[in-house]
Amino acid sequence: MKRIFFLLFTMSIVVSACSSYSYYAVSNKPLSSQHYRTYAWIPEEQSKTTSFYNNDVATDKIVEAASKELDKKGLSLDNQNPDILVRYTAVVNKEVKTYNEPMYYNPPARLSPRLAYYRGRAFYYYSYYDPFPVYVGSQARRETVKAGSIMIDLIDRKTKKVIWRGWAEGELSNPQKAVDDIPQVVTNIFKKLP
């Protein structure tokens, strides 16, 4: 009983660990705590959002999750004189994905006449022949999917240049799940921060 419970528990962890998002990051220079100690958010009008993420709940989740991660990195919120400006972009686009599905030809099964000899006598019989499927190519299937991305930029206030950009991309099928996943997605984006 314990083995079955342990097996089910392990399988649930493995399945829940699978993420439908891909995470990326690029940086101009390493983010050091000596140069950067404070941050502030760029006003919402300058951040871009579309469809799923264009609501106050999604905006609050992005800002709260990112602020929590920046606080963990040793930065503090200072709206008066920040070292870093933080901007986010959340976009949902329709993309066409192409899936190549293999095509097979199944030759018909047949009975083949055979001849055998046993003790000098000829015997006629039929053998059943069912050949394996033959690969003949692939067929392209196109599907329209909604692809979402959340991008977070850290901008040096003095030089006005992006010093780090992290983003996540993934397919979105359920708007509620997309909004509920925001804190985990933002946390995984900030794991790429050096």
N, C-alpha and C positions, 0 to 999 in steps of 0.2 A: 504494500500500500504506500509505504514511504517512497519507494522508487518511482511509482507512478506519479505521485504528487510532485516529486522533485523533477521528473521529466516534463510534466506539464508546466511547472513553474519556469524551468529553463527555456522551454519553447516560447512561452509568453514573453519572456525578456528578449529573446532573439527577435521575435516578430515586432515587438514594440520599438526595438532599437533601429529598425529599418526606417529610413527617412526618405521622403519623396523629393527632397530638396538637395541641390548641389551648392556647395559653399565655396566662395572665392574671395581673395583679398590681394590688393596691390598697395605698395607703400613707396613713398618718395624717399623717406628717411626714417630711421627708427624713432619710435615715440619714447622719449626719455622723460622721467619724472623730474629731472632737473630743469628742463626747459618749459615743460607744460605741467601746470598744477591745477588750472581751473578751466572750466568749459561753460558754454552757454548755447542754447538752442536758437537757431535761426527762426524767425517768425514763420508761422504756418503758411502764409501766403507765398513764401519762396520755396516751400517744399511741395513736391508734386505727388498727387495721388489720383488714382482712377478706380472706378467701379467698386470692387469688393472693399477696398481700403478707404474709400471716400466717405468716412463717417467718423464721428467723435470717438466711438469706442475703439476703432482700429488705431486712430491717431494716439489716443491715450496709452494704449498697450505698447505701441512702438516706442513712445517717449519714456514710459516708465521702465520698460525692459532695458532700453539702451542706457538710461540714467543709472540704473542699478549696476549694469556692467561697468560703466565708466567709474562709478564710485568704488567698485572692487579693484579697479586698476590704480586707485590712489588719486583720482581727480575729484575736485569738488565743484559744485555748481556755483557760479558767480556771474550774475547777469550784468553787473556794472563794468568789470574789467577782466574779461575772460582771455585766456591764452589760446584756446581752441574754440572754434565755432562748429556746431554739429548740425548737419542737414540730412534729412532722409528723403528718399524717393520710393514710392510704392506704386507699381504699375502692373496692370493686367492686360495682356495682348492676346489676340487670337492667332494661333499658329497652325499651320498645316503640317502634320507629321505623316511621313510615308513609311509604311510597314511593308517589307517584302516577304510575302508568304510563299513557301515552296509549293510547286505544282508537281504532282506525280501522275503517272499513267499506270493503271493497273491492267496489264494484259489479261485477256480472258483465260480462265482455267480451261484445261482441255484433257481429254482422254487420248492417250497415245497407244496405238496398237503395238504390242511387243511379241517377240518370238523367243521362246526358251526351249532348251533341250534338256530332257531328263531321261537317262538310261536309253539313249538313242532315239527317243521319240520327241517329236516337235509338239510344243504346247503354245497355243495362242492365248494371250490375255491382254487386258488393257490396264495401263497405269494412269493414275490421276496426277496431273501436272499443274501446280498452281505457282506461277512465277512470282518473284518478288516485285514490288512496285519499282518503276523506273523514274528517276528524277529527270524532268524535262525542262526545268527552268523555274522562274519565280514570277509571281503576279504582284504588282504594286497596288497597295490599298492605301488611300489617303483618308485621313481623319482630321477634323478640326478640333483642336484642344485649346483650352485657356491656359496660358503660361503666365505665371506671376513672378515678379521679382521685387525684392526689397533691397534697397541700396542705402548704405549709411556712409556719409563722408565726414571726415575730420579735417577742418580747414584751419590753417595757421592764420590767426587774426592779423598779424603784422604784415605778412607777405601776401595774404589773400589767395593762397594756393592750397590745393588739396594735398595733405600729407599722408592720408591713409583712406582707402576706400575698401569697404567690405560689402559683399552682396550675396544674396541667395536667390536661386532660380528653381522653380518647380512647377509641376502641373497642378492646376486647381480645378477640382470638380465640385466641391461643396463650399459655398460661401461661408457658412458658419464655421466649418472646420478650418478654413483658411484664416479667419479672424482669431479663432481659438489657438491656433498654432503660432501666432505672432511672437509671444514671449520666448518660446523654445527656439524659434528661427533666429531671433535677434541674439539670443545667448550664444548660439552656434556661430553666428557671424563674428561676434566679438572674441571667440576662441582663436580666430585667425589673427587677432591684433597682437603684434610682437611686444 
